[in-house]
């Protein structure tokens, strides 16, 4: 595999040159930002979903203003990663929670599990490859693939454990105060069957996401180029040491 040259950075200077980011990525990011902003404001003031609208708006603010929250160590989230995060916010908070897609559309929860796992696997491959490029990790792409798949499956299992704890311990206490119902179980399956199905879907999504990461990495290497997102992560990693 080819390595990436480490970028020289200066304090208080944003390491990512947004002018080099492909225009369609910048436009797509702004489109998702506007959609989530408009939907959040509507939910808060007109849609009767103040809680989920506020959470979506807060998530958007955190991504738009990373410089403020990290004291300039992270001046901007890599565009590709932000787009993927915005996708999750839109499908989860706007559609699934605020618009009740979980209860209105069969197997929508399986779609969300697969989407989040694919995105986690893909981003994970980009991050671990960046460590390889920086000389912090010595491993083949096959080993990186296996690590990311196992980590993603583990995160999915942790989520299921959190859902079980919420349903069994917190929901009887806080359920009347929060606009959320039980998290385990679906219209077509019991809680146990639903949990196992979620874990299988998480595994499939992890395999797809990590495989996509390997595909993009190998394609860039064959073209003699570096992935933009890897260079951006590398720049941020270097800037965080300043």
Backbone as CSV, one residue per row, in Angstrom:
resi,resn,N_x,N_y,N_z,CA_x,CA_y,CA_z,C_x,C_y,C_z
1,UNK,0.838,-1.194,0.000,0.000,0.000,0.000,0.870,1.241,0.000
2,UNK,0.365,2.286,-0.568,1.113,3.528,-0.660,0.839,4.395,0.554
3,UNK,1.843,5.103,0.981,1.692,5.977,2.125,1.407,7.392,1.674
4,UNK,0.970,8.217,2.612,0.610,9.599,2.332,1.580,10.509,3.047
5,UNK,2.043,11.516,2.410,2.981,12.444,3.020,2.291,13.205,4.146
6,UNK,2.981,13.350,5.263,2.434,14.086,6.389,2.461,15.574,6.065
7,UNK,1.387,16.263,6.394,1.246,17.674,6.070,1.838,18.531,7.169
8,UNK,2.627,19.514,6.802,3.159,20.448,7.783,2.083,21.431,8.185
9,UNK,1.919,21.614,9.480,0.828,22.437,9.977,1.354,23.531,10.867
10,UNK,0.608,24.602,10.971,0.931,25.699,11.857,-0.213,25.878,12.834
11,UNK,0.121,26.400,14.005,-0.913,26.621,15.001,-1.944,27.615,14.490
12,UNK,-3.218,27.354,14.878,-4.319,28.260,14.558,-4.567,28.398,13.060
13,UNK,-4.099,27.441,12.266,-4.349,27.451,10.826,-5.108,26.185,10.481
14,UNK,-6.218,26.339,9.805,-7.022,25.174,9.448,-6.240,24.298,8.477
15,UNK,-6.027,23.015,8.805,-5.211,22.162,7.949,-5.910,21.705,6.677
16,UNK,-7.221,21.827,6.627,-7.957,21.352,5.458,-8.267,22.516,4.531
17,UNK,-7.848,22.410,3.294,-8.124,23.432,2.294,-9.445,23.086,1.606
18,UNK,-10.516,23.775,2.005,-11.836,23.473,1.454,-11.937,23.757,-0.030
19,UNK,-11.057,24.616,-0.558,-11.089,24.913,-1.986,-10.714,23.691,-2.818
20,UNK,-10.022,22.725,-2.200,-9.617,21.529,-2.922,-10.682,20.433,-2.869
21,UNK,-11.699,20.625,-2.046,-12.776,19.645,-1.960,-13.660,19.758,-3.195
22,UNK,-14.030,18.633,-3.764,-14.847,18.639,-4.971,-16.143,19.415,-4.738
23,UNK,-16.526,20.299,-5.681,-17.698,21.165,-5.481,-18.975,20.405,-5.158
24,UNK,-19.216,19.260,-5.790,-20.471,18.543,-5.562,-20.585,18.076,-4.119
25,UNK,-19.449,17.787,-3.483,-19.485,17.384,-2.080,-19.872,18.562,-1.190
26,UNK,-19.329,19.742,-1.495,-19.678,20.924,-0.706,-21.146,21.267,-0.881
27,UNK,-21.650,21.180,-2.130,-23.063,21.485,-2.388,-23.973,20.490,-1.675
28,UNK,-23.626,19.195,-1.731,-24.439,18.171,-1.091,-24.474,18.374,0.424
29,UNK,-23.331,18.748,0.986,-23.289,19.008,2.422,-24.213,20.152,2.795
30,UNK,-24.181,21.233,2.029,-25.038,22.377,2.329,-26.516,22.043,2.142
31,UNK,-26.834,21.208,1.158,-28.223,20.801,0.953,-28.743,20.050,2.173
32,UNK,-27.954,19.102,2.671,-28.367,18.352,3.863,-28.444,19.260,5.081
33,UNK,-27.511,20.192,5.213,-27.562,21.133,6.334,-28.861,21.928,6.317
34,UNK,-29.235,22.432,5.144,-30.450,23.244,5.045,-31.693,22.411,5.318
35,UNK,-31.723,21.183,4.791,-32.884,20.317,5.016,-33.069,20.050,6.502
36,UNK,-31.985,19.713,7.188,-32.076,19.419,8.623,-32.413,20.675,9.415
37,UNK,-31.849,21.814,9.028,-32.144,23.068,9.727,-33.617,23.431,9.602
38,UNK,-34.146,23.374,8.387,-35.554,23.718,8.167,-36.466,22.728,8.885
39,UNK,-36.132,21.421,8.774,-36.965,20.405,9.424,-36.932,20.557,10.939
40,UNK,-35.770,20.877,11.496,-35.649,21.036,12.950,-36.484,22.202,13.448
41,UNK,-36.384,23.325,12.757,-37.147,24.512,13.157,-38.646,24.239,13.046
42,UNK,-39.038,23.552,11.980,-40.455,23.214,11.817,-40.939,22.315,12.955
43,UNK,-40.142,21.302,13.298,-40.553,20.380,14.362,-40.653,21.082,15.702
44,UNK,-39.751,22.025,15.963,-39.740,22.714,17.248,-40.941,23.639,17.408
45,UNK,-41.263,24.395,16.359,-42.273,25.441,16.492,-43.642,25.066,15.913
46,UNK,-43.679,24.158,14.945,-44.953,23.852,14.299,-45.308,22.361,14.300
47,UNK,-44.306,21.511,14.322,-44.564,20.083,14.154,-44.889,19.324,15.414
48,UNK,-44.819,19.975,16.554,-45.145,19.294,17.794,-44.125,18.258,18.230
49,UNK,-42.902,18.377,17.734,-41.837,17.443,18.098,-40.638,18.250,18.608
50,UNK,-40.869,18.984,19.677,-39.834,19.894,20.189,-38.584,19.150,20.628
51,UNK,-38.751,17.987,21.239,-37.595,17.246,21.750,-36.680,16.809,20.613
52,UNK,-37.240,16.077,19.633,-36.415,15.570,18.543,-35.908,16.702,17.654
53,UNK,-36.701,17.742,17.473,-36.240,18.887,16.704,-35.052,19.563,17.362
54,UNK,-35.092,19.681,18.678,-33.989,20.305,19.411,-32.730,19.453,19.338
55,UNK,-32.895,18.125,19.445,-31.734,17.232,19.364,-31.098,17.311,17.976
56,UNK,-31.930,17.322,16.926,-31.408,17.418,15.567,-30.686,18.744,15.349
57,UNK,-31.262,19.818,15.867,-30.639,21.132,15.716,-29.318,21.197,16.475
58,UNK,-29.269,20.616,17.663,-28.038,20.593,18.440,-26.952,19.796,17.719
59,UNK,-27.318,18.657,17.148,-26.349,17.850,16.410,-25.803,18.616,15.215
60,UNK,-26.667,19.354,14.539,-26.227,20.154,13.399,-25.262,21.245,13.843
61,UNK,-25.569,21.905,14.946,-24.701,22.974,15.451,-23.327,22.425,15.818
62,UNK,-23.294,21.260,16.451,-22.023,20.664,16.853,-21.146,20.385,15.638
63,UNK,-21.743,19.946,14.532,-20.949,19.651,13.344,-20.549,20.904,12.583
64,UNK,-21.393,21.915,12.610,-21.097,23.139,11.860,-20.043,23.979,12.570
65,UNK,-19.963,23.868,13.894,-19.043,24.716,14.654,-17.986,23.902,15.409
66,UNK,-17.258,23.016,14.731,-16.241,22.223,15.445,-15.101,23.072,15.979
67,UNK,-14.798,24.188,15.309,-13.710,25.049,15.766,-13.975,25.551,17.184
68,UNK,-15.232,25.899,17.450,-15.589,26.433,18.764,-15.462,25.369,19.847
69,UNK,-15.881,24.144,19.546,-15.907,23.091,20.559,-14.540,22.456,20.787
70,UNK,-13.610,22.591,19.866,-12.301,21.942,20.007,-11.155,22.944,20.092
71,UNK,-11.487,24.218,20.279,-10.461,25.259,20.391,-9.494,25.238,19.208
72,UNK,-10.056,25.082,18.029,-9.339,25.163,16.758,-8.512,23.919,16.440
73,UNK,-8.527,22.897,17.323,-7.804,21.676,16.988,-8.488,20.954,15.824
74,UNK,-9.809,21.069,15.769,-10.553,20.561,14.617,-11.351,21.727,14.065
75,UNK,-10.877,22.317,12.976,-11.531,23.507,12.448,-12.699,23.163,11.538
76,UNK,-12.720,21.943,11.021,-13.829,21.519,10.167,-13.827,19.999,10.097
77,UNK,-14.999,19.393,10.151,-15.105,17.946,9.991,-14.923,17.621,8.510
78,UNK,-14.144,16.590,8.168,-14.023,16.205,6.753,-15.383,16.127,6.078
79,UNK,-15.477,16.702,4.891,-16.766,16.857,4.218,-17.480,15.519,4.048
80,UNK,-16.735,14.493,3.615,-17.360,13.202,3.382,-17.961,12.619,4.662
81,UNK,-17.241,12.756,5.764,-17.733,12.236,7.036,-18.936,13.035,7.507
82,UNK,-18.902,14.347,7.323,-20.050,15.160,7.737,-21.296,14.788,6.951
83,UNK,-21.151,14.539,5.656,-22.298,14.154,4.837,-22.916,12.860,5.368
84,UNK,-22.077,11.896,5.725,-22.584,10.630,6.258,-23.281,10.839,7.596
85,UNK,-22.715,11.691,8.464,-23.368,11.991,9.734,-24.703,12.688,9.522
86,UNK,-24.750,13.605,8.571,-25.997,14.302,8.274,-27.063,13.337,7.775
87,UNK,-26.640,12.335,7.004,-27.577,11.312,6.546,-28.209,10.588,7.734
88,UNK,-27.374,10.232,8.713,-27.880,9.531,9.893,-28.850,10.418,10.669
89,UNK,-28.502,11.687,10.845,-29.391,12.621,11.549,-30.740,12.717,10.842
90,UNK,-30.707,12.831,9.528,-31.950,12.970,8.759,-32.825,11.724,8.875
91,UNK,-32.235,10.551,8.632,-33.028,9.325,8.642,-33.441,8.905,10.053
92,UNK,-32.638,9.246,11.070,-32.961,8.835,12.429,-33.853,9.850,13.125
93,UNK,-33.376,11.083,13.312,-34.116,12.059,14.104,-35.299,12.661,13.348
94,UNK,-35.113,12.949,12.072,-36.178,13.605,11.308,-37.261,12.612,10.885
95,UNK,-36.839,11.498,10.277,-37.809,10.544,9.755,-38.222,9.494,10.787
96,UNK,-37.240,8.816,11.385,-37.575,7.698,12.282,-38.268,8.164,13.548
97,UNK,-37.696,9.157,14.234,-38.238,9.578,15.525,-39.362,10.605,15.391
98,UNK,-39.073,11.721,14.767,-40.069,12.791,14.686,-41.256,12.411,13.806
99,UNK,-41.005,11.676,12.725,-42.078,11.309,11.800,-42.605,9.891,12.027
100,UNK,-42.127,9.236,13.074,-42.628,7.911,13.491,-42.472,6.841,12.413
101,UNK,-41.383,6.902,11.652,-41.168,5.892,10.619,-40.939,4.510,11.214
102,UNK,-40.416,4.448,12.456,-40.191,3.148,13.076,-41.494,2.359,13.218
103,UNK,-42.562,3.047,13.559,-43.848,2.366,13.753,-44.697,2.353,12.481
104,UNK,-44.467,3.286,11.577,-45.294,3.394,10.378,-44.785,2.540,9.231
105,UNK,-43.487,2.298,9.178,-42.902,1.560,8.057,-42.269,0.270,8.576
106,UNK,-42.754,-0.900,8.134,-42.175,-2.172,8.586,-40.691,-2.278,8.235
107,UNK,-39.920,-2.778,9.156,-38.497,-3.033,8.977,-37.665,-1.764,8.760
108,UNK,-38.242,-0.617,9.111,-37.432,0.605,9.000,-36.263,0.557,9.979
109,UNK,-36.464,-0.081,11.134,-35.363,-0.187,12.095,-34.209,-1.005,11.532
110,UNK,-34.525,-2.011,10.689,-33.464,-2.804,10.061,-32.702,-1.960,9.043
111,UNK,-33.428,-1.095,8.355,-32.762,-0.172,7.425,-31.784,0.727,8.172
112,UNK,-32.208,1.245,9.335,-31.347,2.124,10.110,-30.132,1.380,10.653
113,UNK,-30.342,0.162,11.127,-29.214,-0.625,11.623,-28.196,-0.871,10.506
114,UNK,-28.678,-1.215,9.326,-27.755,-1.454,8.213,-27.063,-0.166,7.785
115,UNK,-27.801,0.942,7.731,-27.216,2.216,7.320,-26.121,2.655,8.281
116,UNK,-26.415,2.620,9.574,-25.427,3.049,10.572,-24.210,2.130,10.550
117,UNK,-24.424,0.834,10.390,-23.299,-0.103,10.359,-22.441,0.091,9.121
118,UNK,-23.072,0.341,7.995,-22.314,0.593,6.763,-21.469,1.855,6.912
119,UNK,-22.075,2.913,7.429,-21.355,4.170,7.604,-20.228,4.004,8.616
120,UNK,-20.490,3.298,9.717,-19.459,3.072,10.726,-18.296,2.274,10.154
121,UNK,-18.601,1.217,9.401,-17.549,0.419,8.786,-16.736,1.207,7.780
122,UNK,-17.411,2.030,6.979,-16.721,2.826,5.967,-15.813,3.871,6.607
123,UNK,-16.343,4.628,7.560,-15.538,5.644,8.236,-14.402,4.987,9.013
124,UNK,-14.709,3.855,9.640,-13.675,3.148,10.379,-12.504,2.749,9.497
125,UNK,-12.779,2.289,8.282,-11.704,1.926,7.366,-10.877,3.141,6.973
126,UNK,-11.528,4.268,6.789,-10.796,5.481,6.445,-9.878,5.913,7.591
127,UNK,-10.393,5.801,8.808,-9.605,6.226,9.972,-8.427,5.291,10.207
128,UNK,-8.671,3.977,10.157,-7.591,3.035,10.426,-6.541,3.083,9.314
129,UNK,-6.964,3.344,8.089,-6.000,3.483,6.990,-5.158,4.746,7.171
130,UNK,-5.759,5.775,7.751,-5.014,6.990,8.033,-3.902,6.708,9.040
131,UNK,-4.199,5.916,10.067,-3.158,5.525,11.029,-2.041,4.760,10.329
132,UNK,-2.403,3.922,9.369,-1.390,3.212,8.586,-0.537,4.204,7.797
133,UNK,-1.186,5.166,7.168,-0.463,6.151,6.368,0.462,7.007,7.219
134,UNK,0.079,7.243,8.455,0.904,8.040,9.360,2.002,7.222,10.023
135,UNK,2.050,5.940,9.719,3.065,5.087,10.310,2.752,4.641,11.721
136,UNK,1.503,4.824,12.173,1.105,4.437,13.521,0.588,3.007,13.590
137,UNK,0.425,2.371,12.448,-0.129,1.018,12.406,0.516,0.255,11.265
138,UNK,0.908,-0.961,11.546,1.475,-1.826,10.520,0.565,-3.042,10.369
139,UNK,-0.203,-3.048,9.306,-1.149,-4.147,9.084,-1.561,-4.145,7.621
140,UNK,-2.006,-5.286,7.157,-2.514,-5.387,5.790,-3.953,-4.899,5.748
141,UNK,-4.448,-4.670,4.532,-5.839,-4.257,4.397,-6.789,-5.325,4.924
142,UNK,-6.404,-6.596,4.781,-7.258,-7.680,5.278,-7.391,-7.610,6.797
143,UNK,-6.281,-7.332,7.490,-6.328,-7.210,8.940,-7.138,-5.982,9.346
144,UNK,-6.927,-4.860,8.647,-7.708,-3.653,8.922,-9.196,-3.935,8.739
145,UNK,-9.522,-4.639,7.677,-10.916,-5.002,7.387,-11.514,-5.781,8.555
146,UNK,-10.788,-6.796,9.023,-11.287,-7.632,10.114,-11.466,-6.824,11.394
147,UNK,-10.511,-5.937,11.689,-10.599,-5.124,12.898,-11.842,-4.242,12.877
148,UNK,-12.074,-3.573,11.750,-13.210,-2.652,11.649,-14.529,-3.414,11.715
149,UNK,-14.605,-4.573,11.075,-15.834,-5.364,11.122,-16.141,-5.771,12.554
150,UNK,-15.136,-6.262,13.273,-15.348,-6.694,14.654,-15.726,-5.521,15.557
151,UNK,-15.080,-4.370,15.363,-15.412,-3.194,16.166,-16.849,-2.753,15.903
152,UNK,-17.247,-2.741,14.638,-18.603,-2.320,14.280,-19.650,-3.267,14.870
153,UNK,-19.379,-4.569,14.793,-20.297,-5.533,15.401,-20.370,-5.313,16.908
154,UNK,-19.225,-5.039,17.524,-19.204,-4.770,18.957,-20.018,-3.547,19.328
155,UNK,-19.917,-2.503,18.515,-20.712,-1.298,18.777,-22.204,-1.602,18.656
156,UNK,-22.559,-2.428,17.674,-23.961,-2.820,17.533,-24.450,-3.581,18.753
157,UNK,-23.605,-4.463,19.296,-23.982,-5.212,20.494,-24.142,-4.285,21.694
158,UNK,-23.263,-3.273,21.803,-23.373,-2.305,22.899,-24.693,-1.544,22.811
159,UNK,-25.078,-1.173,21.589,-26.343,-0.463,21.406,-27.507,-1.320,21.878
160,UNK,-27.473,-2.623,21.553,-28.537,-3.514,21.991,-28.567,-3.621,23.513
161,UNK,-27.402,-3.633,24.143,-27.348,-3.678,25.597,-27.928,-2.400,26.210
162,UNK,-27.618,-1.258,25.581,-28.166,0.012,26.062,-29.680,0.026,25.922
163,UNK,-30.185,-0.465,24.791,-31.626,-0.523,24.593,-32.291,-1.413,25.649
164,UNK,-31.682,-2.556,25.951,-32.238,-3.458,26.965,-32.266,-2.769,28.334
165,UNK,-31.178,-2.074,28.681,-31.110,-1.368,29.959,-32.158,-0.266,30.023
166,UNK,-32.338,0.452,28.909,-33.336,1.528,28.880,-34.743,0.967,29.080
167,UNK,-35.057,-0.101,28.350,-36.407,-0.668,28.431,-36.703,-1.258,29.805
168,UNK,-35.706,-1.937,30.382,-35.957,-2.662,31.633,-35.788,-1.795,32.884
169,UNK,-34.910,-0.804,32.831,-34.593,-0.030,34.027,-35.080,1.414,33.943
170,UNK,-34.735,2.097,32.851,-35.033,3.525,32.770,-36.453,3.824,32.322
171,UNK,-36.968,3.041,31.382,-38.293,3.356,30.833,-39.392,3.358,31.895
172,UNK,-39.413,2.380,32.816,-40.459,2.435,33.860,-40.389,3.698,34.710
173,UNK,-39.212,4.331,34.758,-39.041,5.537,35.573,-39.216,6.809,34.752
174,UNK,-38.607,6.840,33.546,-38.576,8.059,32.744,-39.518,8.031,31.553
175,UNK,-40.134,6.892,31.286,-40.955,6.762,30.084,-42.050,7.800,29.971
176,UNK,-42.633,8.185,31.102,-43.729,9.153,31.065,-43.254,10.579,30.775
177,UNK,-41.952,10.808,30.898,-41.428,12.157,30.681,-40.757,12.325,29.308
178,UNK,-40.470,11.222,28.622,-39.773,11.282,27.347,-40.697,10.850,26.211
179,UNK,-40.556,11.481,25.037,-41.411,11.131,23.889,-40.906,9.912,23.138
180,UNK,-40.382,8.937,23.862,-39.865,7.725,23.231,-40.546,6.523,23.841
181,UNK,-40.758,5.509,23.006,-41.352,4.279,23.499,-40.275,3.251,23.774
182,UNK,-40.693,1.996,23.908,-39.738,0.912,24.100,-38.871,0.756,22.859
183,UNK,-37.614,0.415,23.064,-36.670,0.368,21.943,-36.474,-1.040,21.403
184,UNK,-36.791,-2.062,22.179,-36.624,-3.433,21.728,-37.951,-4.014,21.287
185,UNK,-37.859,-4.907,20.310,-39.085,-5.491,19.780,-39.597,-4.684,18.602
186,UNK,-40.287,-5.325,17.701,-40.822,-4.670,16.509,-42.240,-5.166,16.281
187,UNK,-42.904,-4.594,15.295,-44.283,-4.989,15.007,-44.374,-6.439,14.569
188,UNK,-43.284,-6.961,14.005,-43.326,-8.302,13.429,-42.510,-9.329,14.204
189,UNK,-41.915,-8.933,15.356,-41.062,-9.873,16.079,-41.034,-9.539,17.562
190,UNK,-40.691,-10.540,18.364,-40.530,-10.332,19.799,-39.221,-9.604,20.068
191,UNK,-39.017,-9.222,21.331,-37.811,-8.471,21.681,-36.549,-9.273,21.389
192,UNK,-36.538,-10.556,21.759,-35.351,-11.384,21.543,-35.072,-11.575,20.061
193,UNK,-36.108,-11.924,19.290,-35.929,-12.124,17.845,-35.481,-10.825,17.183
194,UNK,-36.080,-9.709,17.600,-35.712,-8.422,17.028,-34.250,-8.087,17.314
195,UNK,-33.799,-8.362,18.533,-32.409,-8.095,18.890,-31.449,-8.918,18.052
196,UNK,-31.734,-10.195,17.886,-30.857,-11.062,17.092,-30.866,-10.641,15.625
197,UNK,-32.023,-10.254,15.121,-32.077,-9.763,13.745,-31.240,-8.501,13.587
198,UNK,-31.309,-7.621,14.580,-30.514,-6.399,14.534,-29.020,-6.713,14.484
199,UNK,-28.588,-7.701,15.273,-27.170,-8.057,15.297,-26.725,-8.650,13.959
200,UNK,-27.576,-9.444,13.343,-27.251,-9.981,12.022,-27.155,-8.852,10.989
201,UNK,-28.095,-7.917,11.062,-28.070,-6.791,10.135,-26.838,-5.925,10.380
202,UNK,-26.473,-5.724,11.653,-25.259,-4.973,11.974,-24.029,-5.638,11.364
203,UNK,-23.984,-6.956,11.445,-22.842,-7.689,10.890,-22.769,-7.519,9.380
204,UNK,-23.914,-7.647,8.714,-23.942,-7.470,7.269,-23.526,-6.053,6.888
205,UNK,-24.049,-5.055,7.614,-23.674,-3.672,7.330,-22.202,-3.415,7.558
206,UNK,-21.642,-4.023,8.611,-20.214,-3.865,8.880,-19.371,-4.429,7.739
207,UNK,-19.758,-5.589,7.241,-19.027,-6.200,6.125,-19.109,-5.329,4.876
208,UNK,-20.297,-4.800,4.595,-20.467,-3.958,3.405,-19.676,-2.665,3.552
209,UNK,-19.775,-2.010,4.713,-19.081,-0.744,4.922,-17.577,-0.890,4.834
210,UNK,-17.036,-1.897,5.508,-15.587,-2.118,5.464,-15.138,-2.488,4.051
211,UNK,-15.952,-3.291,3.347,-15.606,-3.659,1.967,-15.597,-2.432,1.058
212,UNK,-16.556,-1.535,1.260,-16.558,-0.294,0.481,-15.296,0.520,0.761
213,UNK,-14.886,0.553,2.035,-13.665,1.271,2.377,-12.456,0.700,1.666
214,UNK,-12.333,-0.626,1.650,-11.218,-1.279,0.949,-11.285,-0.976,-0.539
215,UNK,-12.488,-1.010,-1.092,-12.649,-0.721,-2.528,-12.165,0.682,-2.875
216,UNK,-12.595,1.682,-2.092,-12.193,3.057,-2.380,-10.681,3.250,-2.193
217,UNK,-10.122,2.598,-1.187,-8.684,2.704,-0.945,-7.900,2.089,-2.104
218,UNK,-8.277,0.889,-2.516,-7.567,0.227,-3.609,-7.736,0.975,-4.926
219,UNK,-8.917,1.510,-5.168,-9.133,2.274,-6.404,-8.248,3.507,-6.437
220,UNK,-8.140,4.206,-5.291,-7.287,5.389,-5.236,-5.828,5.019,-5.435
221,UNK,-5.403,3.905,-4.847,-4.014,3.469,-5.013,-3.723,3.114,-6.466
222,UNK,-4.648,2.433,-7.115,-4.446,2.055,-8.514,-4.365,3.269,-9.428
223,UNK,-5.030,4.348,-9.026,-4.982,5.580,-9.802,-3.816,6.476,-9.409
224,UNK,-3.044,6.026,-8.426,-1.910,6.811,-7.969,-2.299,8.066,-7.218
225,UNK,-3.477,8.046,-6.609,-3.961,9.211,-5.883,-4.245,8.829,-4.432
226,UNK,-4.460,9.846,-3.617,-4.846,9.649,-2.231,-6.303,10.044,-2.046
227,UNK,-7.020,9.307,-1.234,-8.400,9.666,-0.942,-8.443,11.000,-0.205
228,UNK,-9.360,11.872,-0.633,-9.480,13.179,0.007,-9.775,13.048,1.496
229,UNK,-10.673,12.154,1.847,-11.071,12.018,3.242,-9.905,11.542,4.098
230,UNK,-9.042,10.675,3.549,-7.883,10.205,4.296,-6.909,11.346,4.530
231,UNK,-6.680,12.163,3.509,-5.801,13.311,3.668,-6.362,14.292,4.697
232,UNK,-7.686,14.468,4.696,-8.310,15.387,5.653,-8.176,14.866,7.086
233,UNK,-8.414,13.570,7.268,-8.271,12.981,8.599,-6.815,13.067,9.050
234,UNK,-5.904,12.825,8.118,-4.477,12.898,8.444,-4.098,14.307,8.871
235,UNK,-4.625,15.296,8.161,-4.322,16.679,8.512,-4.857,17.036,9.897
236,UNK,-6.078,16.608,10.185,-6.645,16.876,11.495,-5.893,16.161,12.604
237,UNK,-5.464,14.932,12.331,-4.698,14.168,13.317,-3.382,14.874,13.641
238,UNK,-2.740,15.407,12.600,-1.509,16.144,12.823,-1.737,17.440,13.545
239,UNK,-2.857,18.113,13.228,-3.142,19.406,13.851,-3.493,19.260,15.334
240,UNK,-4.073,18.108,15.700,-4.468,17.893,17.095,-3.266,17.746,18.014
241,UNK,-2.078,17.504,17.440,-0.870,17.344,18.250,-0.213,18.675,18.565
242,UNK,-0.665,19.727,17.893,-0.024,21.029,18.073,-0.328,21.616,19.440
